[in-house]
């Protein structure tokens, strides 16, 4: 049996893989592990729980609240709030543990559970392993006044989070730095449906909103950062200066320029890195990216005097490298952008605000700013239904990758990566031309299907 925790918590099909029983047990096990390891600081441990709007989050949050309270933890149920909002409150509200119930960009039937330790940081692998080891273990249950108390937040968490977001660009009730800017926002019918438009409006922007009517079933459905086509059309039709798209839990942000062209996470990181460098706030003049970032970003940063550090895929690994090196900016091509001066995890709404502030402060359009970050031809093929565990060991597949790299020579590269959250293998190829990248990726995808078939 594989490890329960993936690169971003526990994730799977709700009510089959991610059940109420599992949520209950995870809550209790997390309380035991963090309580015995010194993760709880006060005499009465406290936790906050937030979720995205998918319908299964209702019963899962109830189960997690019950599991934590049964272990003597006082719990505040925040309701629907973006993942970075929960992380922010975990870091600032003197609580010992934050929990998010979300499957992020995945389709509605999925759900997931992830934890934040005191300070708003994701748990280390060894702590997650310890929690998994404590599942179903017999334990001495508290009774009477020893059990935890569960309360429901009535909106103060959302208000606090919006104030935090707009303060990052110097906005408040008297200062609206985005005034005059029209921004189209696709909320993915997700956790940012209220927070995203509210924060941008509070900063002065004229906001055109789509997909901000979550009903528990429509999250990420042909919208948001995984399906930006609707936003691309709305930006052009509404005459917006640009648009932003969040995913279900709003820890990602992709953008669309005024002409309807997609601006991915690499381009956003490049624009923000140049902005922070100009302001003298890019720590050690370094940007942290993953191995999936386009080579064009790396070259553009080098030309601008900005070093890059590459990590494995997953925003937790980006954050680990940032903390170890003392860096202030990092992220992923998918739109996870970490601005360490203001957040402990990727924050889509914060990214949107910061990007908008750069547009306003320079007087340049987003397409002009993004043009400084060229993109080399890249092909990405997801191969589902295969044994991803053998992707790094199958000799025939490794030989095919080696042959492809010889063919590309110094003009490109190949990245073969098992997904951390889904049963598939990703094949990424960069080459001198799109035709060559597409051809090499298609051939390698066929080899993956043949060699790793279940």
MIGU-855218 format. One line per field, with one value per residue (C-alpha): y, z, x; residue number from 1. Coordinates in steps of 0.05 Angstrom, whole numbers, always signed. Last residue first. Layout:
MIGU-855218
yy	c(Y, ...)
zz	c(Z, ...)
xx	c(X, ...)
n	c(NUM, ...)
end
This chain:
MIGU-855218
yy	c(-34, -4, +22, +2, +12, +75, +106, +89, +122, +184, +184, +186, +242, +283, +277, +298, +356, +384, +377, +412, +466, +483, +486, +437, +429, +363, +347, +278, +274, +206, +190, +164, +233, +273, +269, +260, +217, +260, +252, +315, +321, +377, +425, +456, +426, +358, +345, +278, +257, +276, +233, +173, +180, +183, +120, +84, +105, +77, +10, +5, +18, +48, +121, +113, +49, +81, +114, +48, +73, +96, +167, +195, +271, +303, +370, +402, +463, +513, +564, +619, +690, +730, +803, +800, +790, +864, +887, +838, +861, +933, +985, +1045, +1018, +1027, +1006, +941, +924, +935, +889, +834, +843, +841, +779, +743, +759, +730, +666, +653, +600, +586, +621, +690, +764, +771, +700, +716, +645, +636, +572, +588, +523, +544, +539, +584, +626, +693, +717, +674, +658, +598, +545, +579, +588, +516, +490, +535, +508, +438, +452, +484, +417, +394, +382, +443, +493, +554, +613, +673, +742, +787, +806, +762, +704, +716, +714, +650, +614, +639, +613, +545, +535, +516, +442, +431, +477, +550, +592, +664, +697, +769, +751, +769, +806, +868, +921, +953, +939, +868, +860, +882, +838, +779, +796, +797, +732, +697, +718, +692, +625, +621, +628, +689, +666, +712, +747, +812, +849, +797, +734, +712, +649, +646, +587, +579, +596, +532, +515, +548, +622, +659, +730, +779, +839, +911, +893, +914, +871, +828, +818, +799, +757, +714, +697, +685, +632, +597, +595, +522, +496, +565, +575, +547, +485, +458, +479, +479, +466, +417, +452, +509, +560, +624, +662, +637, +705, +773, +839, +882, +957, +960, +1004, +961, +943, +921, +873, +845, +836, +804, +750, +739, +723, +670, +655, +586, +560, +573, +577, +650, +678, +752, +806, +867, +940, +987, +1060, +1054, +999, +1039, +1051, +1088, +1115, +1050, +1010, +991, +988, +930, +876, +914, +890, +818, +826, +866, +812, +758, +795, +804, +730, +708, +756, +724, +686, +635, +572, +542, +472, +459, +404, +348, +353, +386, +317, +262, +255, +193, +145, +118, +57, +68, +72, +123, +136, +114, +163, +220, +199, +197, +267, +290, +258, +292, +361, +394, +454, +521, +570, +590, +533, +473, +471, +408, +380, +341, +324, +321, +290, +288, +363, +357, +372, +443, +445, +380, +416, +408, +453, +444, +493, +474, +508, +573, +642, +679, +701, +639, +594, +653, +661, +587, +586, +645, +611, +552, +597, +602, +567, +550, +577, +521, +542, +481, +471, +408, +355, +292, +286, +358, +341, +282, +318, +379, +331, +295, +359, +385, +320, +323, +393, +385, +333, +389, +426, +497, +499, +486, +517, +488, +525, +492, +507, +469, +484, +488, +528, +510, +451, +427, +398, +329, +297, +346, +348, +272, +263, +321, +297, +227, +254, +295, +240, +190, +233, +249, +175, +157, +213, +184, +206, +145, +128, +184, +235, +208, +222, +268, +267, +326, +364, +323, +259, +233, +162, +130, +69, +0)
zz	c(-315, -374, -356, -417, -471, -444, -426, -494, -528, -485, -507, -580, -568, -529, -584, -638, -599, -581, -653, -682, -628, -650, -615, -562, -494, -475, -415, -404, -343, -313, -286, -226, -194, -135, -139, -214, -240, -276, -341, -359, -427, -451, -508, -555, -526, -559, -575, -608, -551, -501, -540, -539, -463, -454, -495, -454, -390, -416, -434, -368, -325, -260, -257, -285, -246, -191, -244, -262, -318, -325, -347, -393, -388, -446, -441, -502, -499, -549, -512, -476, -475, -409, -427, -467, -402, -384, -452, -450, -380, -403, -381, -334, -291, -223, -249, -283, -223, -176, -219, -213, -137, -131, -175, -137, -71, -98, -121, -57, -57, +14, +74, +53, +55, +50, +23, -42, -64, -134, -151, -222, -259, -281, -208, -154, -120, -90, -24, -16, +51, +23, +68, +70, -5, -18, +29, -4, -73, -46, -15, -81, -116, -171, -152, -143, -187, -161, -208, -208, -229, -268, -319, -373, -325, -310, -384, -393, -335, -359, -430, -402, -382, -311, -300, -260, -207, -194, -140, -161, -136, -131, -61, -34, -87, -49, -82, -115, -185, -163, -136, -202, -244, -201, -207, -283, -285, -236, -278, -341, -309, -279, -346, -384, -432, -491, -493, -524, -457, -424, -389, -322, -282, -207, -159, -85, -97, -69, -133, -182, -195, -261, -273, -327, -362, -379, -388, -451, -432, -495, -495, -422, -427, -484, -448, -384, -419, -447, -380, -365, -313, -281, -271, -313, -348, -281, -231, -175, -203, -152, -85, -112, -124, -157, -173, -244, -275, -245, -279, -228, -230, -186, -124, -75, -40, -108, -117, -47, -53, -123, -96, -27, -48, -103, -77, -49, -116, -171, -213, -190, -259, -251, -305, -284, -302, -275, -260, -185, -170, -117, -73, -11, +41, +61, +54, +0, +8, -40, +15, +55, +5, +23, +98, +98, +56, +105, +165, +132, +114, +184, +215, +175, +227, +249, +277, +344, +366, +437, +452, +503, +571, +605, +611, +579, +545, +503, +520, +454, +409, +341, +280, +247, +287, +231, +183, +231, +238, +163, +158, +210, +171, +107, +138, +152, +111, +142, +171, +232, +275, +229, +167, +148, +84, +69, +0, -44, -110, -141, -160, -209, -186, -184, -108, -78, -15, +60, +93, +164, +208, +272, +334, +334, +353, +300, +255, +224, +225, +200, +140, +124, +126, +79, +34, +26, +6, +54, +58, +130, +184, +234, +297, +336, +409, +412, +465, +422, +411, +388, +333, +307, +311, +273, +222, +214, +207, +156, +116, +117, +88, +43, +3, -28, -60, -33, -13, +59, +124, +192, +249, +308, +381, +435, +508, +555, +501, +454, +412, +363, +420, +390, +435, +417, +343, +337, +379, +348, +278, +296, +322, +259, +213, +246, +236, +165, +150, +178, +139, +76, +27, -17, -27, +3, -37, -92, -75, -38, +25, +31, -26, -50, -30, +39, +45, +25, -19, +0)
xx	c(-39, +0, +69, +109, +58, +24, +92, +120, +60, +71, +144, +123, +72, +122, +175, +126, +96, +164, +189, +128, +132, +203, +271, +247, +216, +183, +138, +109, +63, +47, -22, -61, -73, -45, +31, +32, +89, +140, +179, +216, +251, +297, +310, +361, +424, +413, +340, +354, +400, +345, +295, +342, +351, +276, +267, +320, +285, +220, +251, +287, +225, +251, +230, +160, +148, +106, +62, +29, -15, -87, -73, -19, -17, +19, +56, +89, +134, +160, +203, +166, +192, +187, +197, +132, +95, +103, +77, +19, +2, -4, +46, +33, +89, +55, -13, +9, +53, -6, -49, +4, +6, -70, -75, -19, -53, -118, -83, -44, +10, +34, +65, +41, +60, +135, +138, +103, +88, +59, +21, +0, +10, +79, +100, +124, +177, +190, +222, +285, +317, +353, +323, +256, +252, +275, +221, +169, +185, +181, +113, +91, +98, +144, +216, +260, +298, +335, +339, +387, +364, +411, +359, +390, +390, +316, +299, +339, +304, +236, +249, +269, +196, +182, +170, +234, +205, +218, +252, +271, +335, +359, +385, +316, +275, +255, +300, +240, +266, +282, +211, +181, +228, +209, +135, +138, +178, +132, +71, +105, +120, +50, +16, -7, -62, -77, -145, -121, -125, -80, -105, -78, -68, -76, -69, -82, -154, -186, -223, -175, -168, -170, -147, -165, -133, -146, -219, -255, -315, -315, -239, -235, -298, -271, -207, -246, -289, -227, -191, -208, -158, -150, -224, -281, -306, -332, -279, -333, -403, -430, -430, -474, -419, -441, -376, -365, -356, -340, -322, -285, -271, -209, -202, -164, -230, -256, -198, -207, -282, -277, -230, -260, -331, -321, -252, -270, -296, -345, -281, -273, -261, -244, -243, -202, -215, -163, -180, -170, -120, -82, -143, -119, -167, -202, -139, -89, -14, -4, +2, -51, -103, -92, -90, -155, -188, -164, -192, -259, -262, -244, -295, -351, -391, -339, -371, -352, -331, -308, -257, -264, -231, -291, -323, -283, -215, -203, -146, -122, -127, -95, -140, -92, -29, +19, -14, -2, +71, +79, +50, +100, +157, +136, +137, +70, +50, +66, +16, +57, +29, +24, -20, -57, -87, -150, -177, -238, -257, -327, -322, -264, -193, -165, -159, -184, -206, -215, -164, -140, -101, -66, -38, -77, -52, -93, -35, -3, -64, -105, -58, -58, -134, -136, -84, -131, -189, -248, -316, -334, -288, -303, -266, -242, -221, -177, -189, -180, -255, -254, -204, -243, -310, -285, -255, -322, -362, -311, -318, -394, -396, -335, -373, -414, -357, -352, -278, -260, -236, -218, -184, -150, -137, -98, -116, -56, -19, +37, +13, +66, +107, +114, +61, +6, +25, +20, -42, -81, -63, -87, -154, -167, -142, -189, -251, -231, -220, -288, -321, -291, -237, -225, -298, -339, -299, -255, -182, -134, -92, -44, -11, +48, +14, -5, -30, +36, +27, +0)
n	c(454, 453, 452, 451, 450, 449, 448, 447, 446, 445, 444, 443, 442, 441, 440, 439, 438, 437, 436, 435, 434, 433, 432, 431, 430, 429, 428, 427, 426, 425, 424, 423, 422, 421, 420, 419, 418, 417, 416, 415, 414, 413, 412, 411, 410, 409, 408, 407, 406, 405, 404, 403, 402, 401, 400, 399, 398, 397, 396, 395, 394, 393, 392, 391, 390, 389, 388, 387, 386, 385, 384, 383, 382, 381, 380, 379, 378, 377, 376, 375, 374, 373, 372, 371, 370, 369, 368, 367, 366, 365, 364, 363, 362, 361, 360, 359, 358, 357, 356, 355, 354, 353, 352, 351, 350, 349, 348, 347, 346, 345, 344, 343, 342, 341, 340, 339, 338, 337, 336, 335, 334, 333, 332, 331, 330, 329, 328, 327, 326, 325, 324, 323, 322, 321, 320, 319, 318, 317, 316, 315, 314, 313, 312, 311, 310, 309, 308, 307, 306, 305, 304, 303, 302, 301, 300, 299, 298, 297, 296, 295, 294, 293, 292, 291, 290, 289, 288, 287, 286, 285, 284, 283, 282, 281, 280, 279, 278, 277, 276, 275, 274, 273, 272, 271, 270, 269, 268, 267, 266, 265, 264, 263, 262, 261, 260, 259, 258, 257, 256, 255, 254, 253, 252, 251, 250, 249, 248, 247, 246, 245, 244, 243, 242, 241, 240, 239, 238, 237, 236, 235, 234, 233, 232, 231, 230, 229, 228, 227, 226, 225, 224, 223, 222, 221, 220, 219, 218, 217, 216, 215, 214, 213, 212, 211, 210, 209, 208, 207, 206, 205, 204, 203, 202, 201, 200, 199, 198, 197, 196, 195, 194, 193, 192, 191, 190, 189, 188, 187, 186, 185, 184, 183, 182, 181, 180, 179, 178, 177, 176, 175, 174, 173, 172, 171, 170, 169, 168, 167, 166, 165, 164, 163, 162, 161, 160, 159, 158, 157, 156, 155, 154, 153, 152, 151, 150, 149, 148, 147, 146, 145, 144, 143, 142, 141, 140, 139, 138, 137, 136, 135, 134, 133, 132, 131, 130, 129, 128, 127, 126, 125, 124, 123, 122, 121, 120, 119, 118, 117, 116, 115, 114, 113, 112, 111, 110, 109, 108, 107, 106, 105, 104, 103, 102, 101, 100, 99, 98, 97, 96, 95, 94, 93, 92, 91, 90, 89, 88, 87, 86, 85, 84, 83, 82, 81, 80, 79, 78, 77, 76, 75, 74, 73, 72, 71, 70, 69, 68, 67, 66, 65, 64, 63, 62, 61, 60, 59, 58, 57, 56, 55, 54, 53, 52, 51, 50, 49, 48, 47, 46, 45, 44, 43, 42, 41, 40, 39, 38, 37, 36, 35, 34, 33, 32, 31, 30, 29, 28, 27, 26, 25, 24, 23, 22, 21, 20, 19, 18, 17, 16, 15, 14, 13, 12, 11, 10, 9, 8, 7, 6, 5, 4, 3, 2, 1)
end
